[in-house]
Amino acid sequence: MVESQMTETHADVRIGPAREGSAAAATGLPVLDHLIGELAAAGRLGVKLEVAPSTAGAEAVAAGQALGRALATLLAADGAARRGWSIVPADEALAAASLEVTDKPMLAANVDFSDERVAGVSTDVASRFLEALAQSAGLNLHVRLLEGEDPQHVLVAIFKAVGAALGEAVRTPKETHKEGA
C-alpha cells in the first residue's frame, strides 16, 4: 500500500493492489468519486483518496495528480509489469485502454466531452482527471471509445478500462498468480 500526502495538490491518497478493488473517494465531485470507484474495482486496487474543496476543475486535477503520483510508485516497483491493456463494457458502451510507463507521458483519446454534462458536472473534469493521472504517473495512456452513446455509460466504460489496464500494469507476475489462486 502506497500512502502519500500532497500539499501542493491538497490531496491525500493511499493505493495498493487488492483481491477485490474498492475506493473511498472524496474529491468533492460525486460523479468523479463514482468513476474512481469503477476504476478501482476494475483494477482490483484499494484506493483511499481525499481532495480539499476547490473548483470542480481543480478538484479533478488534484485527484488525478495525487492518484498518478501514488501509482508511479507502484509502477516503479521491482517486477511490476509497467504496461497494461483492457477492453471493458458498461451497458451499451465499450471502451479500450492501453498504457505503459514512459518518459514522455500523455493522454491520447478519441472522445471529446467538452460540451457534455453528467449529474450536473461538465464531463471535461473526467478528461482533466485522466490527463493529470497520465502526467503524474508517467504514462502513455491511450483511451478509445469503441461503442456507446450515453455519456454516463461511456465514462464508466472508460474508467473501468483504464482501471483494468492499471491493475495489470502495477502487478508483478507473482502477485497475479497469488491473487488468481
MDTraj code that builds the backbone (N, CA, C; nanometers):
import mdtraj as md
import numpy as np

residues = "MET VAL GLU SER GLN MET THR GLU THR HIS ALA ASP VAL ARG ILE GLY PRO ALA ARG GLU GLY SER ALA ALA ALA ALA THR GLY LEU PRO VAL LEU ASP HIS LEU ILE GLY GLU LEU ALA ALA ALA GLY ARG LEU GLY VAL LYS LEU GLU VAL ALA PRO SER THR ALA GLY ALA GLU ALA VAL ALA ALA GLY GLN ALA LEU GLY ARG ALA LEU ALA THR LEU LEU ALA ALA ASP GLY ALA ALA ARG ARG GLY TRP SER ILE VAL PRO ALA ASP GLU ALA LEU ALA ALA ALA SER LEU GLU VAL THR ASP LYS PRO MET LEU ALA ALA ASN VAL ASP PHE SER ASP GLU ARG VAL ALA GLY VAL SER THR ASP VAL ALA SER ARG PHE LEU GLU ALA LEU ALA GLN SER ALA GLY LEU ASN LEU HIS VAL ARG LEU LEU GLU GLY GLU ASP PRO GLN HIS VAL LEU VAL ALA ILE PHE LYS ALA VAL GLY ALA ALA LEU GLY GLU ALA VAL ARG THR PRO LYS GLU THR HIS LYS GLU GLY ALA".split()
xyz = np.array([
    [0.0855, -0.1175, 0.0000],
    [0.0000, 0.0000, 0.0000],
    [0.0897, 0.1233, 0.0000],
    [0.0679, 0.2132, -0.0936],
    [0.1421, 0.3377, -0.1027],
    [0.0570, 0.4474, -0.0413],
    [0.1181, 0.5269, 0.0442],
    [0.0472, 0.6371, 0.1082],
    [0.1224, 0.7650, 0.0787],
    [0.0481, 0.8701, 0.0497],
    [0.1131, 0.9952, 0.0148],
    [0.0252, 1.1121, 0.0545],
    [0.0880, 1.2185, 0.1021],
    [0.0174, 1.3432, 0.1267],
    [0.0728, 1.4442, 0.0282],
    [-0.0160, 1.5081, -0.0443],
    [0.0242, 1.6016, -0.1483],
    [-0.0224, 1.7412, -0.1102],
    [0.0622, 1.8188, -0.0473],
    [0.0196, 1.9519, -0.0062],
    [-0.0005, 2.0432, -0.1261],
    [0.0815, 2.0307, -0.2321],
    [0.0653, 2.1203, -0.3463],
    [-0.0644, 2.0947, -0.4224],
    [-0.1209, 1.9742, -0.4118],
    [-0.2474, 1.9445, -0.4784],
    [-0.3618, 1.9332, -0.3781],
    [-0.3309, 1.9467, -0.2519],
    [-0.4311, 1.9386, -0.1463],
    [-0.5062, 1.8074, -0.1518],
    [-0.4327, 1.6972, -0.1603],
    [-0.4949, 1.5656, -0.1654],
    [-0.4138, 1.4663, -0.0846],
    [-0.4843, 1.3719, -0.0243],
    [-0.4229, 1.2594, 0.0449],
    [-0.4689, 1.1336, -0.0258],
    [-0.3764, 1.0392, -0.0456],
    [-0.4123, 0.9178, -0.1182],
    [-0.3386, 0.7978, -0.0611],
    [-0.4071, 0.6848, -0.0611],
    [-0.3482, 0.5536, -0.0331],
    [-0.3970, 0.4613, -0.1430],
    [-0.3054, 0.3798, -0.1966],
    [-0.3429, 0.2882, -0.3037],
    [-0.2557, 0.1639, -0.2982],
    [-0.3139, 0.0529, -0.3352],
    [-0.2382, -0.0710, -0.3428],
    [-0.3216, -0.1792, -0.4085],
    [-0.2552, -0.2838, -0.4573],
    [-0.3285, -0.3963, -0.5148],
    [-0.4179, -0.4602, -0.4086],
    [-0.5319, -0.5102, -0.4503],
    [-0.6262, -0.5724, -0.3576],
    [-0.6935, -0.6902, -0.4270],
    [-0.7377, -0.7860, -0.3470],
    [-0.8083, -0.9009, -0.4046],
    [-0.9378, -0.8528, -0.4713],
    [-1.0064, -0.7623, -0.4038],
    [-1.1269, -0.7004, -0.4590],
    [-1.1067, -0.5499, -0.4517],
    [-1.1150, -0.4840, -0.5646],
    [-1.0925, -0.3409, -0.5681],
    [-1.2071, -0.2633, -0.5063],
    [-1.1720, -0.1543, -0.4406],
    [-1.2726, -0.0642, -0.3846],
    [-1.2089, 0.0724, -0.3655],
    [-1.2944, 0.1720, -0.3563],
    [-1.2445, 0.3077, -0.3360],
    [-1.3300, 0.3806, -0.2340],
    [-1.2624, 0.4587, -0.1532],
    [-1.3259, 0.5566, -0.0665],
    [-1.2726, 0.6898, -0.1168],
    [-1.3457, 0.7495, -0.2094],
    [-1.3003, 0.8735, -0.2725],
    [-1.3882, 0.9891, -0.2285],
    [-1.3235, 1.0989, -0.1921],
    [-1.3934, 1.2212, -0.1540],
    [-1.3248, 1.3364, -0.2278],
    [-1.3610, 1.3527, -0.3537],
    [-1.2997, 1.4560, -0.4367],
    [-1.3774, 1.5862, -0.4354],
    [-1.4991, 1.5828, -0.3820],
    [-1.5870, 1.6984, -0.3899],
    [-1.6801, 1.6892, -0.5097],
    [-1.6577, 1.5897, -0.5946],
    [-1.7398, 1.5667, -0.7140],
    [-1.7949, 1.4248, -0.7094],
    [-1.9199, 1.4058, -0.6673],
    [-1.9753, 1.2705, -0.6554],
    [-1.9612, 1.1866, -0.7828],
    [-1.9744, 1.2484, -0.8985],
    [-1.9582, 1.1742, -1.0238],
    [-1.8159, 1.1209, -1.0352],
    [-1.7157, 1.2025, -1.0055],
    [-1.5774, 1.1586, -1.0117],
    [-1.5497, 1.0530, -0.9047],
    [-1.6079, 1.0691, -0.7864],
    [-1.5921, 0.9680, -0.6814],
    [-1.6409, 0.8321, -0.7319],
    [-1.7576, 0.8321, -0.7980],
    [-1.8140, 0.7086, -0.8535],
    [-1.7219, 0.6491, -0.9605],
    [-1.6708, 0.7344, -1.0489],
    [-1.5831, 0.6865, -1.1563],
    [-1.4524, 0.6303, -1.1006],
    [-1.3974, 0.6920, -0.9972],
    [-1.2770, 0.6394, -0.9326],
    [-1.3076, 0.5039, -0.8686],
    [-1.4282, 0.4893, -0.8155],
    [-1.4706, 0.3597, -0.7619],
    [-1.4745, 0.2529, -0.8702],
    [-1.5233, 0.2898, -0.9885],
    [-1.5259, 0.1963, -1.1017],
    [-1.3836, 0.1593, -1.1438],
    [-1.2949, 0.2585, -1.1483],
    [-1.1550, 0.2362, -1.1831],
    [-1.0910, 0.1392, -1.0840],
    [-1.1113, 0.1624, -0.9554],
    [-1.0520, 0.0782, -0.8512],
    [-1.1052, -0.0650, -0.8576],
    [-1.2355, -0.0799, -0.8744],
    [-1.2946, -0.2138, -0.8803],
    [-1.2415, -0.2919, -1.0000],
    [-1.2368, -0.2291, -1.1160],
    [-1.1906, -0.2967, -1.2375],
    [-1.0427, -0.3316, -1.2298],
    [-0.9645, -0.2492, -1.1604],
    [-0.8207, -0.2726, -1.1490],
    [-0.7804, -0.3542, -1.0281],
    [-0.8787, -0.3949, -0.9480],
    [-0.8508, -0.4651, -0.8227],
    [-0.7481, -0.3875, -0.7409],
    [-0.7822, -0.2589, -0.7202],
    [-0.6989, -0.1671, -0.6436],
    [-0.7767, -0.1161, -0.5233],
    [-0.7096, -0.1061, -0.4117],
    [-0.7676, -0.0419, -0.2945],
    [-0.7260, 0.1041, -0.2970],
    [-0.8233, 0.1942, -0.3033],
    [-0.7942, 0.3367, -0.3148],
    [-0.8660, 0.4138, -0.2045],
    [-0.7917, 0.4985, -0.1368],
    [-0.8488, 0.5972, -0.0445],
    [-0.7959, 0.7314, -0.0915],
    [-0.8871, 0.8210, -0.1252],
    [-0.8482, 0.9496, -0.1828],
    [-0.9354, 1.0596, -0.1260],
    [-0.8716, 1.1642, -0.0790],
    [-0.9441, 1.2801, -0.0273],
    [-0.8813, 1.4062, -0.0852],
    [-0.9660, 1.4931, -0.1393],
    [-0.9208, 1.6170, -0.2017],
    [-0.9845, 1.7342, -0.1283],
    [-0.9036, 1.8351, -0.0980],
    [-0.9554, 1.9555, -0.0334],
    [-1.0515, 2.0275, -0.1274],
    [-1.1592, 2.0846, -0.0733],
    [-1.2574, 2.1542, -0.1579],
    [-1.1947, 2.2681, -0.2387],
    [-1.2388, 2.2786, -0.3629],
    [-1.1925, 2.3821, -0.4546],
    [-1.2922, 2.3886, -0.5690],
    [-1.2521, 2.4383, -0.6838],
    [-1.3391, 2.4368, -0.8008],
    [-1.3411, 2.2960, -0.8590],
    [-1.4428, 2.2653, -0.9391],
    [-1.4560, 2.1314, -0.9971],
    [-1.3317, 2.0926, -1.0771],
    [-1.2832, 2.1826, -1.1598],
    [-1.1650, 2.1531, -1.2406],
    [-1.0420, 2.1292, -1.1556],
    [-1.0230, 2.2117, -1.0526],
    [-0.9070, 2.1968, -0.9648],
    [-0.9147, 2.0673, -0.8850],
    [-1.0351, 2.0304, -0.8413],
    [-1.0520, 1.9055, -0.7672],
    [-1.0193, 1.7855, -0.8557],
    [-1.0632, 1.7888, -0.9801],
    [-1.0356, 1.6787, -1.0732],
    [-0.8861, 1.6655, -1.0984],
    [-0.8185, 1.7770, -1.1212],
    [-0.6742, 1.7751, -1.1459],
    [-0.6000, 1.7270, -1.0214],
    [-0.6377, 1.7777, -0.9047],
    [-0.5725, 1.7367, -0.7801],
    [-0.5894, 1.5874, -0.7561],
    [-0.7080, 1.5351, -0.7815],
    [-0.7321, 1.3917, -0.7638],
    [-0.6468, 1.3113, -0.8613],
    [-0.6418, 1.3522, -0.9875],
    [-0.5612, 1.2824, -1.0876],
    [-0.4132, 1.2863, -1.0559],
    [-0.3646, 1.4028, -1.0119],
    [-0.2227, 1.4152, -0.9764],
    [-0.1872, 1.3272, -0.8572],
    [-0.2695, 1.3313, -0.7541],
    [-0.2416, 1.2530, -0.6334],
    [-0.2425, 1.1040, -0.6645],
    [-0.3443, 1.0583, -0.7346],
    [-0.3532, 0.9171, -0.7690],
    [-0.2388, 0.8772, -0.8623],
    [-0.2063, 0.9626, -0.9579],
    [-0.0973, 0.9345, -1.0504],
    [0.0367, 0.9208, -0.9807],
    [0.0661, 1.0097, -0.8881],
    [0.1938, 1.0028, -0.8160],
    [0.2028, 0.8758, -0.7315],
    [0.0926, 0.8391, -0.6688],
    [0.0919, 0.7154, -0.5904],
    [0.1075, 0.5932, -0.6824],
    [0.0426, 0.5965, -0.7969],
    [0.0569, 0.4869, -0.8935],
    [0.1988, 0.4778, -0.9474],
    [0.2655, 0.5914, -0.9660],
    [0.4030, 0.5909, -1.0159],
    [0.4929, 0.5084, -0.9249],
    [0.4687, 0.5146, -0.7958],
    [0.5465, 0.4356, -0.7006],
    [0.5207, 0.2868, -0.7212],
    [0.3947, 0.2488, -0.7381],
    [0.3614, 0.1078, -0.7626],
    [0.4183, 0.0597, -0.8959],
    [0.4105, 0.1450, -0.9967],
    [0.4608, 0.1082, -1.1297],
    [0.6125, 0.0927, -1.1318],
    [0.6819, 0.1600, -1.0408],
    [0.8280, 0.1533, -1.0351],
    [0.8776, 0.0355, -0.9514],
    [0.7877, -0.0363, -0.8863],
    [0.8281, -0.1484, -0.8013],
    [0.8947, -0.2587, -0.8838],
    [0.9893, -0.3271, -0.8224],
    [1.0577, -0.4375, -0.8894],
    [0.9564, -0.5401, -0.9394],
    [0.9667, -0.5736, -1.0651],
    [0.8829, -0.6771, -1.1233],
    [0.7469, -0.6305, -1.1721],
    [0.7092, -0.5048, -1.1449],
    [0.5793, -0.4561, -1.1940],
    [0.5788, -0.4632, -1.3461],
    [0.4665, -0.4991, -1.4027],
    [0.4554, -0.5156, -1.5481],
    [0.4816, -0.3847, -1.6228],
    [0.4447, -0.2721, -1.5639],
    [0.4677, -0.1378, -1.6196],
    [0.3917, -0.1120, -1.7489],
    [0.3040, -0.2014, -1.7881],
    [0.2159, -0.1796, -1.9033],
    [0.0930, -0.2668, -1.8851],
    [-0.0156, -0.2228, -1.9467],
    [-0.1392, -0.2995, -1.9372],
    [-0.2388, -0.2529, -2.0414],
    [-0.3393, -0.3364, -2.0661],
    [-0.4443, -0.3008, -2.1618],
    [-0.5723, -0.3733, -2.1235],
    [-0.6842, -0.3208, -2.1723],
    [-0.8130, -0.3846, -2.1463],
    [-0.9188, -0.3322, -2.2425],
    [-1.0225, -0.4106, -2.2579],
    [-1.1436, -0.3707, -2.3300],
    [-1.2589, -0.4057, -2.2369],
    [-1.3387, -0.3045, -2.1991],
    [-1.4399, -0.3238, -2.0952],
    [-1.5731, -0.2600, -2.1358],
    [-1.6855, -0.3293, -2.1098],
    [-1.8170, -0.2722, -2.1378],
    [-1.8786, -0.2034, -2.0159],
    [-1.9742, -0.1171, -2.0417],
    [-2.0645, -0.0622, -1.9403],
    [-2.1951, -0.0358, -2.0146],
    [-2.2907, -0.1222, -1.9946],
    [-2.4161, -0.1184, -2.0691],
    [-2.3869, -0.1205, -2.2188],
    [-2.4350, -0.0229, -2.2955],
    [-2.4132, -0.0248, -2.4411],
    [-2.2765, 0.0283, -2.4816],
    [-2.2020, 0.0831, -2.3870],
    [-2.0708, 0.1420, -2.4169],
    [-1.9601, 0.0365, -2.4062],
    [-1.8588, 0.0536, -2.4897],
    [-1.7425, -0.0342, -2.4883],
    [-1.6191, 0.0528, -2.5070],
    [-1.5250, 0.0406, -2.4134],
    [-1.4039, 0.1234, -2.4184],
    [-1.2800, 0.0362, -2.4054],
    [-1.1720, 0.0849, -2.4646],
    [-1.0421, 0.0186, -2.4560],
    [-0.9419, 0.1165, -2.3974],
    [-0.8475, 0.0634, -2.3219],
    [-0.7384, 0.1440, -2.2682],
    [-0.6098, 0.0635, -2.2788],
    [-0.5047, 0.1327, -2.3156],
    [-0.3728, 0.0737, -2.3241],
    [-0.2758, 0.1745, -2.2640],
    [-0.1814, 0.1256, -2.1828],
    [-0.0895, 0.2175, -2.1175],
    [0.0445, 0.1515, -2.0925],
    [0.1461, 0.2368, -2.0832],
    [0.2778, 0.1919, -2.0412],
    [0.3528, 0.3096, -1.9810],
    [0.4459, 0.2767, -1.8921],
    [0.5297, 0.3782, -1.8298],
    [0.6231, 0.4353, -1.9362],
    [0.6405, 0.5675, -1.9342],
    [0.7220, 0.6344, -2.0344],
    [0.7868, 0.7595, -1.9766],
    [0.8887, 0.8085, -2.0458],
    [0.9496, 0.9370, -2.0098],
    [0.8739, 1.0540, -2.0702],
    [0.7810, 1.0246, -2.1603],
    [0.7018, 1.1284, -2.2269],
    [0.5535, 1.1011, -2.2039],
    [0.5047, 1.1283, -2.0819],
    [0.3650, 1.0969, -2.0509],
    [0.2668, 1.1773, -2.1348],
    [0.1541, 1.1129, -2.1665],
    [0.0498, 1.1786, -2.2452],
    [-0.0794, 1.1005, -2.2357],
    [-0.1877, 1.1680, -2.2669],
    [-0.3178, 1.1049, -2.2815],
    [-0.3615, 1.1241, -2.4256],
    [-0.3935, 1.0151, -2.4930],
    [-0.4485, 1.0199, -2.6283],
    [-0.5852, 0.9524, -2.6236],
    [-0.6875, 1.0238, -2.6680],
    [-0.8232, 0.9696, -2.6630],
    [-0.9018, 1.0134, -2.7858],
    [-0.9993, 0.9326, -2.8227],
    [-1.0858, 0.9674, -2.9348],
    [-1.2217, 1.0170, -2.8859],
    [-1.2292, 1.0592, -2.7620],
    [-1.3544, 1.1044, -2.7017],
    [-1.3431, 1.2521, -2.6666],
    [-1.4427, 1.3305, -2.7055],
    [-1.4467, 1.4731, -2.6714],
    [-1.5755, 1.5008, -2.5964],
    [-1.5635, 1.5296, -2.4673],
    [-1.6803, 1.5560, -2.3841],
    [-1.6930, 1.7021, -2.3463],
    [-1.6291, 1.7904, -2.4162],
    [-1.6260, 1.9302, -2.3761],
    [-1.7652, 1.9932, -2.3685],
    [-1.8617, 1.9421, -2.4420],
    [-1.9961, 2.0004, -2.4395],
    [-2.0970, 1.9156, -2.3621],
    [-2.0530, 1.8087, -2.2981],
    [-2.1437, 1.7181, -2.2273],
    [-2.1462, 1.7475, -2.0776],
    [-2.2569, 1.7076, -2.0121],
    [-2.2686, 1.7182, -1.8674],
    [-2.3259, 1.5880, -1.8143],
    [-2.2734, 1.5419, -1.7011],
    [-2.3249, 1.4238, -1.6334],
    [-2.3458, 1.4623, -1.4877],
    [-2.4658, 1.4392, -1.4384],
    [-2.5009, 1.4715, -1.2996],
    [-2.4690, 1.6176, -1.2674],
    [-2.4921, 1.7064, -1.3629],
    [-2.4727, 1.8486, -1.3416],
    [-2.3282, 1.8953, -1.3472],
    [-2.2361, 1.8053, -1.3780],
    [-2.0944, 1.8398, -1.3827],
    [-2.0442, 1.8218, -1.5258],
    [-1.9637, 1.9136, -1.5705],
    [-1.9027, 1.9031, -1.7021],
    [-1.8167, 1.7772, -1.7068],
    [-1.8349, 1.6965, -1.8103],
    [-1.7544, 1.5751, -1.8195],
    [-1.6106, 1.6066, -1.8561],
    [-1.5818, 1.7330, -1.8836],
    [-1.4441, 1.7736, -1.9041],
    [-1.3609, 1.7434, -1.7798],
    [-1.4237, 1.7355, -1.6621],
    [-1.3482, 1.7024, -1.5409],
    [-1.2905, 1.5620, -1.5520],
    [-1.3585, 1.4718, -1.6219],
    [-1.3045, 1.3369, -1.6423],
    [-1.1791, 1.3441, -1.7277],
    [-1.1813, 1.4243, -1.8323],
    [-1.0633, 1.4416, -1.9174],
    [-0.9485, 1.5033, -1.8388],
    [-0.9802, 1.6031, -1.7578],
    [-0.8766, 1.6675, -1.6760],
    [-0.8150, 1.5677, -1.5783],
    [-0.9010, 1.4861, -1.5171],
    [-0.8537, 1.3843, -1.4240],
    [-0.7601, 1.2860, -1.4946],
    [-0.8021, 1.2328, -1.6094],
    [-0.7216, 1.1344, -1.6814],
    [-0.5896, 1.1941, -1.7313],
    [-0.5928, 1.3189, -1.7765],
    [-0.4702, 1.3856, -1.8210],
    [-0.3736, 1.4022, -1.7039],
    [-0.4236, 1.4470, -1.5896],
    [-0.3387, 1.4647, -1.4706],
    [-0.2856, 1.3298, -1.4217],
    [-0.3685, 1.2271, -1.4271],
    [-0.3261, 1.0927, -1.3886],
    [-0.2114, 1.0450, -1.4767],
    [-0.2267, 1.0571, -1.6084],
    [-0.1235, 1.0127, -1.7027],
    [0.0067, 1.0889, -1.6804],
    [-0.0012, 1.2212, -1.6672],
    [0.1182, 1.3028, -1.6483],
    [0.1891, 1.2678, -1.5175],
    [0.1140, 1.2568, -1.4095],
    [0.1737, 1.2339, -1.2773],
    [0.2241, 1.0916, -1.2579],
    [0.1614, 0.9951, -1.3257],
    [0.2068, 0.8559, -1.3153],
    [0.3163, 0.8250, -1.4158],
    [0.3398, 0.9155, -1.5119],
    [0.4401, 0.8913, -1.6152],
    [0.3933, 0.7870, -1.7151],
    [0.2690, 0.8028, -1.7620],
    [0.2091, 0.7032, -1.8508],
    [0.1815, 0.7562, -1.9903],
    [0.2016, 0.6716, -2.0873],
    [0.1492, 0.6915, -2.2214],
    [0.0156, 0.6176, -2.2170],
    [-0.0929, 0.6921, -2.2054],
    [-0.2269, 0.6360, -2.1857],
    [-0.3118, 0.6623, -2.3086],
    [-0.3593, 0.5549, -2.3701],
    [-0.4478, 0.5652, -2.4855],
    [-0.5849, 0.5129, -2.4463],
    [-0.6880, 0.5914, -2.4745],
    [-0.8258, 0.5548, -2.4449],
    [-0.9047, 0.5620, -2.5740],
    [-0.9780, 0.4571, -2.6030],
    [-1.0605, 0.4532, -2.7234],
    [-1.2022, 0.4117, -2.6878],
    [-1.2969, 0.4906, -2.7325],
    [-1.4370, 0.4530, -2.7222],
    [-1.4691, 0.3733, -2.8477],
    [-1.5075, 0.2489, -2.8300],
    [-1.5384, 0.1617, -2.9426],
    [-1.6870, 0.1641, -2.9764],
    [-1.7685, 0.1902, -2.8745],
    [-1.9136, 0.1873, -2.8897],
    [-1.9735, 0.2671, -2.7753],
    [-2.0868, 0.3321, -2.7982],
    [-2.1554, 0.3966, -2.6874],
    [-2.2069, 0.5351, -2.7193],
    [-2.3238, 0.5650, -2.6665],
    [-2.3887, 0.6939, -2.6874],
    [-2.4130, 0.7689, -2.5567],
    [-2.4600, 0.6991, -2.4550],
    [-2.4942, 0.7626, -2.3276],
    [-2.3664, 0.8094, -2.2581],
    [-2.3522, 0.9397, -2.2315],
    [-2.2279, 0.9913, -2.1710],
    [-2.1904, 0.9239, -2.0390],
    [-2.2885, 0.8924, -1.9566],
    [-2.2586, 0.8286, -1.8289],
    [-2.2022, 0.6888, -1.8506],
    [-2.2623, 0.6116, -1.9393],
    [-2.2130, 0.4763, -1.9674],
    [-2.0752, 0.4804, -2.0317],
    [-2.0542, 0.5780, -2.1181],
    [-1.9248, 0.5939, -2.1838],
    [-1.8161, 0.6218, -2.0798],
    [-1.8444, 0.7127, -1.9868],
    [-1.7458, 0.7445, -1.8824],
    [-1.7156, 0.6235, -1.7945],
    [-1.8186, 0.5500, -1.7578],
    [-1.7969, 0.4309, -1.6751],
    [-1.7112, 0.3295, -1.7505],
    [-1.7416, 0.3065, -1.8784],
    [-1.6622, 0.2120, -1.9576],
    [-1.5170, 0.2574, -1.9658],
    [-1.4949, 0.3865, -1.9872],
    [-1.3586, 0.4391, -1.9966],
    [-1.2836, 0.4201, -1.8648],
    [-1.3439, 0.4563, -1.7536],
    [-1.2758, 0.4450, -1.6249],
    [-1.2525, 0.2993, -1.5867],
    [-1.3462, 0.2103, -1.6215],
    [-1.3249, 0.0682, -1.5964],
    [-1.2087, 0.0162, -1.6810],
    [-1.2015, 0.0574, -1.8061],
    [-1.0932, 0.0124, -1.8940],
    [-0.9584, 0.0625, -1.8427],
    [-0.9516, 0.1892, -1.8041],
    [-0.8269, 0.2442, -1.7504],
    [-0.7898, 0.1712, -1.6210],
    [-0.8869, 0.1468, -1.5352],
    [-0.8598, 0.0754, -1.4102],
    [-0.8065, -0.0644, -1.4327],
    [-0.8688, -0.1383, -1.5242],
    [-0.8228, -0.2747, -1.5524],
    [-0.6808, -0.2737, -1.6083],
    [-0.6507, -0.1784, -1.6957],
    [-0.5154, -0.1678, -1.7510],
    [-0.4150, -0.1306, -1.6414],
    [-0.4517, -0.0399, -1.5529],
    [-0.3636, -0.0030, -1.4419],
    [-0.3397, -0.1216, -1.3486],
    [-0.4450, -0.1959, -1.3198],
    [-0.4312, -0.3135, -1.2340],
    [-0.3323, -0.4129, -1.2905],
    [-0.3365, -0.4318, -1.4199],
    [-0.2421, -0.5214, -1.4873],
    [-0.1002, -0.4650, -1.4799],
    [-0.0862, -0.3349, -1.4965],
    [0.0459, -0.2716, -1.5023],
    [0.1183, -0.2682, -1.3682],
    [0.0454, -0.2581, -1.2583],
    [0.1114, -0.2465, -1.1277],
    [0.1460, -0.3807, -1.0658],
    [0.0903, -0.4865, -1.1176],
    [0.1133, -0.6179, -1.0575],
    [0.2392, -0.6848, -1.1116],
    [0.3000, -0.7623, -1.0232],
    [0.4123, -0.8467, -1.0629],
    [0.3546, -0.9824, -1.1010],
    [0.4260, -1.0612, -1.1785],
    [0.3750, -1.1956, -1.2124],
    [0.3413, -1.2774, -1.0877],
    [0.4206, -1.2626, -0.9820],
    [0.3969, -1.3351, -0.8579],
    [0.2637, -1.2928, -0.7945],
    [0.2338, -1.1619, -0.7918],
    [0.1075, -1.1134, -0.7352],
    [-0.0104, -1.1617, -0.8168],
    [0.0019, -1.1604, -0.9481],
    [-0.1065, -1.2038, -1.0352],
    [-0.1379, -1.3497, -1.0088],
    [-0.0355, -1.4343, -0.9983],
    [-0.0553, -1.5764, -0.9724],
    [-0.1161, -1.5990, -0.8345],
    [-0.0647, -1.5283, -0.7342],
    [-0.1113, -1.5424, -0.5973],
    [-0.2579, -1.5022, -0.5837],
    [-0.2989, -1.3897, -0.6458],
    [-0.4358, -1.3428, -0.6367],
    [-0.5313, -1.4324, -0.7124],
    [-0.4846, -1.4912, -0.8211],
    [-0.5704, -1.5761, -0.9030],
    [-0.5938, -1.7123, -0.8418],
    [-0.5125, -1.7498, -0.7441],
    [-0.5240, -1.8834, -0.6840],
    [-0.6446, -1.8956, -0.5947],
])
top = md.Topology()
chain = top.add_chain()
for i, resn in enumerate(residues, 1):
    res = top.add_residue(resn, chain, resSeq=i)
    for name in ("N", "CA", "C"):
        top.add_atom(name, md.element.get_by_symbol(name[0]), res)
traj = md.Trajectory(xyz[None], top)
